[in-house]
Amino acid sequence: MTAPNFPDVGTQMRIFRRGAVDIIPEEELESKIKQSMETGTPLKVKLGLDPSRPDIHLGHAVVLRKLRQFQDCGHQVILVVGDFTATIGDPSGRNKTRPPMTLEETRVNGQTYFEQASRIIDPEKTRIVYNSEWLEEMSFREVIELASKYTVARMLERDDFEKRYKAGEPISTHEFLYPLAQAMDSVQLEADIELGGTDQTFNLLVARTIQEAYGQEAQAILTTPLLEGTDGVEKMSKSLDNYIALEDPPEEIFGKTMSIPDELIYKYFELVTDVPLTELESIRQQLTDGAVNPMVLKRRLGREIVAMYYDDDRAAEAEEQFDLVHKKKEVPDDIPEYTPDTDDDGMVWIVHLITGANLADSNSQARRLIKQGGVRIDGEQIDDFNLNLTVHDEFILQVGKRRFVRVKP
């Protein structure tokens, strides 16, 4: 068996830091990487998944992409299907829509998840396991021994437990066992690293303590952000219908991407695309100083995402379809043209653009129209009256439902 061809430590750390919220502790991860390179032994990188939700969207892709980065750096990825928990149901008992599943259902969902995840991770370099294989075999004595290795006081440090305890809301004793069960997954697999969203930080830290209690070296932890959905407010979720699924058609992926708020453009570029770090910084700067119309970047984002899960041709077709449906559909053929006065950098204030095109009688009216959601550029609503636009390419300025101007450089 050929030894892995690891990138150097600095390169690996730069890759792993991108888009990460916390690496706990960072020096331990660096030390583990050095050791793996010295011994030629890949690190075991673990991710637990919930088999009750097999459909994958871009929110799930954030941590899966991080897994792929570990694979590309020569490490071993292990997906842990939490079928043991799923056969019991919601650990808190508060989610009535999440009834217990059969083992057969968890296996089907786990395989569905794996097949979709394989659009991101390398299936040939991925190990998939089911935690019922060891958790169901534990005796009551072993469960008590496990429970003895963590205190109630430490459990109550978990945010939701602490809030419920202070509010006098009941917490069942068995709820304390779920973080311990997840920790036993790390013990069983002798995990070197565990990944998860920021909402999993407490459970990942419990696993460090339990591994040490069982005489193992504690795993390092890497957490990734929770990605807001297309509404820009709530975490991406199928139940909230604010998601972009990996298996959505290209046109839907592009169209949904175009609907995200401008303030999420950079975050999406960082977390769900492969745009190089140097380009990321340029995108951040362009968004900060207004050097580029945000919709130009949003279009690029849509093309990048579609191309990742399909190809460049499908991305171009998706953009063209979006224009036909959302941009050109409501624009009359015969509309006036307007070339605005711009500054030395080719920029114009959105308010001046509106008044200069005779679509508002005054700056205050233009601001009011923007606040009321009545101003669109290429079909996209503008909600910032401080916006400065770069006029390099022509675009359609719309005020209200029927007033259009073709803005030209």
C-alpha positions as CSV (number, residue, x, y, z in Angstrom):
1,M,0.0,0.0,0.0
2,T,1.4,3.4,-1.1
3,A,2.0,5.9,1.7
4,P,-0.2,9.1,1.4
5,N,1.3,12.1,-0.3
6,F,0.6,14.7,2.4
7,P,0.9,18.4,1.7
8,D,3.2,20.2,4.1
9,V,1.8,21.1,7.5
10,G,1.4,24.8,6.8
11,T,-0.6,24.1,3.6
12,Q,-2.9,21.7,5.3
13,M,-3.6,24.1,8.2
14,R,-4.4,26.9,5.7
15,I,-6.8,24.6,3.9
16,F,-8.5,23.5,7.1
17,R,-8.8,27.0,8.5
18,R,-10.8,28.3,5.5
19,G,-14.4,28.7,6.6
20,A,-13.8,27.1,10.0
21,V,-15.3,28.7,13.1
22,D,-13.2,27.0,15.7
23,I,-10.3,24.4,15.8
24,I,-10.1,23.1,19.3
25,P,-7.2,23.1,20.1
26,E,-5.5,24.3,17.0
27,E,-2.0,23.4,18.2
28,E,-3.2,19.8,18.8
29,L,-4.5,19.5,15.2
30,E,-1.2,20.8,13.9
31,S,0.7,18.3,16.1
32,K,-1.5,15.4,14.9
33,I,-0.8,16.4,11.3
34,K,2.9,16.4,11.9
35,Q,2.7,13.0,13.5
36,S,0.7,11.6,10.7
37,M,3.3,12.8,8.2
38,E,6.2,11.4,10.2
39,T,4.5,8.0,10.5
40,G,2.8,8.0,7.1
41,T,-0.5,7.2,8.9
42,P,-3.6,9.1,7.8
43,L,-5.6,10.8,10.5
44,K,-9.1,9.4,11.2
45,V,-11.6,12.2,10.5
46,K,-15.1,11.5,11.8
47,L,-18.5,13.1,10.9
48,G,-21.7,11.9,12.5
49,L,-24.9,12.2,10.4
50,D,-28.6,12.0,11.2
51,P,-30.3,9.3,9.0
52,S,-33.8,10.8,9.6
53,R,-32.9,13.6,7.1
54,P,-31.3,12.0,4.0
55,D,-31.7,14.9,1.6
56,I,-28.6,17.0,1.3
57,H,-28.5,20.7,0.7
58,L,-25.8,23.4,0.6
59,G,-26.0,23.8,4.3
60,H,-24.9,20.2,4.7
61,A,-22.3,20.7,2.0
62,V,-20.3,23.1,4.1
63,V,-19.0,20.4,6.5
64,L,-18.9,17.7,3.7
65,R,-16.6,20.0,1.7
66,K,-14.4,20.3,4.7
67,L,-14.3,16.5,4.8
68,R,-13.2,16.4,1.2
69,Q,-10.4,18.8,2.0
70,F,-9.1,16.3,4.6
71,Q,-9.4,13.5,2.0
72,D,-7.5,15.5,-0.6
73,C,-4.7,16.0,2.0
74,G,-4.4,12.2,2.4
75,H,-6.5,11.5,5.5
76,Q,-9.2,8.8,6.2
77,V,-12.8,10.0,6.4
78,I,-15.4,8.1,8.4
79,L,-19.2,8.8,8.2
80,V,-21.0,7.6,11.3
81,V,-24.7,7.0,10.7
82,G,-26.5,7.5,14.0
83,D,-29.0,4.7,13.4
84,F,-29.0,3.7,17.1
85,T,-30.4,7.1,18.1
86,A,-32.8,7.2,15.2
87,T,-34.4,4.0,16.2
88,I,-35.3,5.6,19.6
89,G,-36.5,9.0,18.2
90,D,-35.9,12.5,19.3
91,P,-33.7,12.5,22.4
92,S,-35.6,15.4,24.1
93,G,-39.0,14.0,23.2
94,R,-40.1,17.5,22.2
95,N,-40.1,16.9,18.4
96,K,-43.3,15.0,17.8
97,T,-42.6,15.0,14.0
98,R,-39.6,12.8,14.5
99,P,-40.9,9.3,15.5
100,P,-38.6,6.4,16.0
101,M,-37.3,4.7,12.8
102,T,-36.7,1.1,12.0
103,L,-33.1,-0.1,11.5
104,E,-34.0,-0.8,7.9
105,E,-35.2,2.8,7.3
106,T,-32.0,4.1,8.8
107,R,-29.9,2.0,6.5
108,V,-31.8,3.1,3.4
109,N,-31.5,6.8,4.5
110,G,-27.9,6.4,5.3
111,Q,-27.2,4.9,1.9
112,T,-29.2,7.7,0.2
113,Y,-27.1,10.3,2.2
114,F,-23.9,8.6,1.2
115,E,-24.8,8.6,-2.5
116,Q,-25.6,12.3,-2.4
117,A,-22.6,13.1,-0.3
118,S,-20.5,11.3,-2.9
119,R,-21.0,14.3,-5.2
120,I,-18.7,16.1,-2.8
121,I,-16.5,13.5,-1.0
122,D,-14.6,10.7,-2.6
123,P,-16.6,7.5,-2.0
124,E,-13.6,5.3,-2.7
125,K,-11.8,7.0,0.3
126,T,-14.8,7.1,2.6
127,R,-15.7,4.6,5.3
128,I,-19.4,4.4,6.3
129,V,-20.3,2.8,9.7
130,Y,-23.5,2.5,11.8
131,N,-23.2,3.2,15.5
132,S,-25.8,0.5,16.4
133,E,-23.0,-2.0,15.8
134,W,-21.4,-1.1,19.1
135,L,-24.0,0.9,21.1
136,E,-26.6,-1.9,21.0
137,E,-24.0,-4.3,22.3
138,M,-23.2,-2.3,25.5
139,S,-24.4,-3.9,28.7
140,F,-26.2,-1.9,31.4
141,R,-23.0,-2.1,33.5
142,E,-21.0,-0.5,30.6
143,V,-23.6,2.2,30.3
144,I,-23.3,3.1,34.0
145,E,-19.5,3.0,33.7
146,L,-19.8,5.4,30.8
147,A,-22.2,7.7,32.7
148,S,-19.8,7.8,35.6
149,K,-17.1,9.5,33.5
150,Y,-19.1,12.8,33.1
151,T,-20.7,15.0,35.6
152,V,-24.2,16.6,35.7
153,A,-22.7,20.0,36.3
154,R,-20.7,19.7,33.0
155,M,-23.9,18.5,31.2
156,L,-25.8,21.5,32.4
157,E,-23.2,23.7,30.7
158,R,-24.8,22.8,27.4
159,D,-26.8,25.8,26.2
160,D,-30.2,24.2,25.7
161,F,-29.9,22.2,29.0
162,E,-28.9,25.3,30.9
163,K,-31.8,27.4,29.5
164,R,-34.3,24.6,30.2
165,Y,-33.0,24.1,33.7
166,K,-33.2,27.8,34.6
167,A,-36.7,28.0,33.2
168,G,-37.8,25.0,35.3
169,E,-38.5,22.9,32.2
170,P,-38.0,19.1,32.6
171,I,-34.9,17.4,31.4
172,S,-35.1,13.6,31.2
173,T,-32.1,11.7,32.5
174,H,-31.8,9.8,29.2
175,E,-31.1,13.1,27.4
176,F,-27.7,13.2,29.1
177,L,-26.9,9.8,27.5
178,Y,-27.0,11.0,23.9
179,P,-23.8,13.2,24.0
180,L,-22.2,10.2,25.8
181,A,-23.4,7.8,23.1
182,Q,-21.9,10.1,20.4
183,A,-18.7,10.2,22.4
184,M,-18.6,6.4,22.4
185,D,-18.5,6.6,18.6
186,S,-15.2,8.5,18.8
187,V,-13.9,6.0,21.3
188,Q,-14.9,3.0,19.2
189,L,-13.3,4.6,16.1
190,E,-10.3,6.1,17.9
191,A,-11.1,9.3,16.0
192,D,-8.3,11.8,15.6
193,I,-10.5,14.6,14.5
194,E,-14.3,15.2,14.5
195,L,-16.1,17.7,12.4
196,G,-19.5,19.3,13.0
197,G,-21.6,22.5,12.9
198,T,-21.3,25.0,15.6
199,D,-24.5,23.6,17.1
200,Q,-22.6,20.4,17.8
201,T,-19.7,22.0,19.7
202,F,-20.7,20.8,23.2
203,N,-21.1,17.1,22.0
204,L,-17.8,17.2,20.3
205,L,-16.1,18.5,23.5
206,V,-17.8,15.7,25.5
207,A,-16.1,13.2,23.2
208,R,-12.7,14.6,24.0
209,T,-13.3,14.0,27.7
210,I,-14.7,10.5,27.2
211,Q,-11.8,9.4,24.9
212,E,-9.3,10.5,27.6
213,A,-11.3,8.6,30.2
214,Y,-10.9,5.5,28.1
215,G,-7.2,6.0,27.8
216,Q,-7.2,7.5,24.3
217,E,-5.7,10.6,22.9
218,A,-8.4,13.3,22.7
219,Q,-9.7,14.1,19.2
220,A,-9.2,17.6,17.8
221,I,-12.4,19.4,16.9
222,L,-13.2,21.5,13.8
223,T,-16.5,23.3,13.7
224,T,-18.1,24.9,10.6
225,P,-20.7,27.7,10.4
226,L,-24.4,27.1,10.0
227,L,-25.3,28.5,6.6
228,E,-28.3,30.8,6.4
229,G,-30.8,29.8,3.7
230,T,-32.1,31.8,0.8
231,D,-34.2,34.0,3.2
232,G,-31.0,35.2,4.8
233,V,-32.3,34.7,8.3
234,E,-32.9,31.1,9.3
235,K,-30.5,28.2,9.0
236,M,-30.9,26.5,5.7
237,S,-33.6,23.9,6.1
238,K,-35.9,21.9,3.9
239,S,-38.8,22.4,6.4
240,L,-38.4,26.2,6.1
241,D,-38.2,25.9,2.3
242,N,-35.1,28.2,2.2
243,Y,-32.8,25.5,0.9
244,I,-30.8,24.8,-2.2
245,A,-30.5,21.0,-2.7
246,L,-27.6,19.3,-4.3
247,E,-29.9,17.4,-6.6
248,D,-32.0,20.5,-7.6
249,P,-32.0,21.1,-11.4
250,P,-29.3,23.6,-12.6
251,E,-32.0,26.2,-13.3
252,E,-33.3,26.0,-9.7
253,I,-29.9,26.1,-8.2
254,F,-29.0,29.3,-10.1
255,G,-32.4,30.9,-9.5
256,K,-32.4,30.2,-5.8
257,T,-28.8,31.5,-5.5
258,M,-29.9,34.7,-7.2
259,S,-32.5,35.2,-4.5
260,I,-30.1,35.2,-1.5
261,P,-29.5,38.6,0.2
262,D,-26.4,40.6,-0.9
263,E,-24.9,40.3,2.6
264,L,-24.6,36.5,2.2
265,I,-22.7,36.6,-1.2
266,Y,-19.3,36.5,0.4
267,K,-20.2,33.8,2.9
268,Y,-21.6,31.6,0.2
269,F,-18.4,32.1,-1.9
270,E,-16.3,31.1,1.1
271,L,-18.2,28.1,2.3
272,V,-19.8,26.5,-0.8
273,T,-17.3,27.2,-3.7
274,D,-13.7,26.5,-4.5
275,V,-12.8,30.1,-5.3
276,P,-9.2,30.5,-4.3
277,L,-8.4,32.5,-1.1
278,T,-6.8,35.3,-3.1
279,E,-10.0,35.8,-5.1
280,L,-12.1,35.6,-2.0
281,E,-10.3,38.6,-0.6
282,S,-10.9,40.5,-3.8
283,I,-14.6,39.6,-3.6
284,R,-14.8,40.8,-0.1
285,Q,-13.1,44.1,-1.0
286,Q,-15.4,44.6,-4.0
287,L,-18.5,44.1,-1.9
288,T,-17.1,46.4,0.8
289,D,-16.2,49.3,-1.4
290,G,-19.0,48.9,-3.9
291,A,-16.6,48.6,-6.8
292,V,-18.9,45.9,-8.4
293,N,-22.6,45.6,-8.6
294,P,-23.4,42.8,-6.2
295,M,-25.6,41.2,-8.8
296,V,-22.6,40.6,-11.0
297,L,-21.0,38.7,-8.2
298,K,-24.2,36.9,-7.4
299,R,-24.4,35.7,-11.0
300,R,-20.9,34.4,-10.8
301,L,-21.8,32.6,-7.5
302,G,-24.7,31.0,-9.2
303,R,-22.6,29.8,-12.1
304,E,-19.9,28.5,-9.7
305,I,-22.3,26.4,-7.7
306,V,-24.1,24.9,-10.7
307,A,-20.8,24.1,-12.3
308,M,-19.6,22.3,-9.2
309,Y,-22.6,19.9,-9.2
310,Y,-23.1,19.8,-13.0
311,D,-20.7,21.5,-15.4
312,D,-19.8,24.8,-17.0
313,D,-22.2,24.4,-19.9
314,R,-25.2,23.6,-17.6
315,A,-24.2,26.7,-15.6
316,A,-24.3,28.9,-18.7
317,E,-27.7,27.4,-19.7
318,A,-29.1,28.0,-16.2
319,E,-28.1,31.7,-16.3
320,E,-29.6,32.1,-19.7
321,Q,-32.8,30.5,-18.6
322,F,-32.9,32.7,-15.5
323,D,-32.7,35.8,-17.8
324,L,-35.4,34.6,-20.0
325,V,-37.8,33.9,-17.1
326,H,-36.9,36.6,-14.6
327,K,-35.2,39.4,-16.4
328,K,-36.4,39.7,-20.0
329,K,-40.0,38.4,-19.4
330,E,-41.3,41.7,-18.0
331,V,-39.1,44.2,-19.8
332,P,-40.8,45.9,-22.8
333,D,-38.9,45.8,-26.1
334,D,-39.0,49.6,-26.5
335,I,-37.6,51.3,-23.4
336,P,-35.5,54.5,-23.1
337,E,-31.8,54.3,-22.7
338,Y,-29.7,56.4,-20.3
339,T,-26.0,56.9,-19.8
340,P,-25.3,58.3,-16.3
341,D,-22.6,60.7,-15.3
342,T,-20.1,58.7,-13.3
343,D,-17.1,59.5,-11.2
344,D,-13.5,58.7,-12.2
345,D,-14.0,55.1,-11.2
346,G,-17.0,54.7,-13.4
347,M,-19.4,54.6,-10.3
348,V,-22.8,56.3,-9.7
349,W,-24.9,56.5,-6.6
350,I,-28.1,54.6,-7.0
351,V,-30.2,57.6,-5.9
352,H,-28.6,59.8,-8.5
353,L,-29.1,57.1,-11.1
354,I,-32.8,57.0,-10.4
355,T,-33.3,60.8,-10.5
356,G,-31.0,61.2,-13.5
357,A,-33.0,58.7,-15.5
358,N,-36.2,60.7,-14.6
359,L,-37.6,57.8,-12.6
360,A,-38.0,60.0,-9.5
361,D,-38.5,63.7,-9.0
362,S,-36.0,64.1,-6.1
363,N,-33.4,62.3,-4.1
364,S,-35.8,61.9,-1.2
365,Q,-38.4,60.3,-3.5
366,A,-35.7,57.9,-4.8
367,R,-34.8,56.9,-1.3
368,R,-38.4,56.3,-0.4
369,L,-38.9,54.1,-3.5
370,I,-35.9,52.0,-2.5
371,K,-37.1,51.7,1.1
372,Q,-40.5,50.5,-0.3
373,G,-38.9,47.8,-2.4
374,G,-39.9,49.4,-5.6
375,V,-36.4,49.6,-7.3
376,R,-34.9,46.7,-9.2
377,I,-31.8,46.1,-11.3
378,D,-32.0,43.3,-13.8
379,G,-35.0,42.0,-11.8
380,E,-33.2,42.0,-8.4
381,Q,-34.7,44.2,-5.7
382,I,-32.4,46.9,-4.3
383,D,-32.8,47.7,-0.6
384,D,-29.7,49.9,0.1
385,F,-30.0,53.6,-0.9
386,N,-26.3,54.0,-0.1
387,L,-25.4,51.6,-2.9
388,N,-22.8,52.8,-5.5
389,L,-22.9,51.0,-8.8
390,T,-20.2,50.5,-11.4
391,V,-21.5,51.0,-14.9
392,H,-19.3,48.8,-17.0
393,D,-22.1,46.8,-18.7
394,E,-25.6,47.7,-19.6
395,F,-28.4,46.7,-17.2
396,I,-32.1,47.3,-16.7
397,L,-33.2,49.8,-14.0
398,Q,-36.8,49.3,-13.0
399,V,-38.9,51.6,-10.7
400,G,-42.4,50.3,-9.8
401,K,-44.0,47.7,-12.1
402,R,-43.9,49.4,-15.5
403,R,-41.1,52.0,-15.5
404,F,-37.9,50.8,-17.1
405,V,-34.6,52.4,-18.4
406,R,-31.8,50.6,-20.1
407,V,-28.6,51.9,-18.4
408,K,-25.6,51.9,-20.7
409,P,-21.9,52.8,-20.0
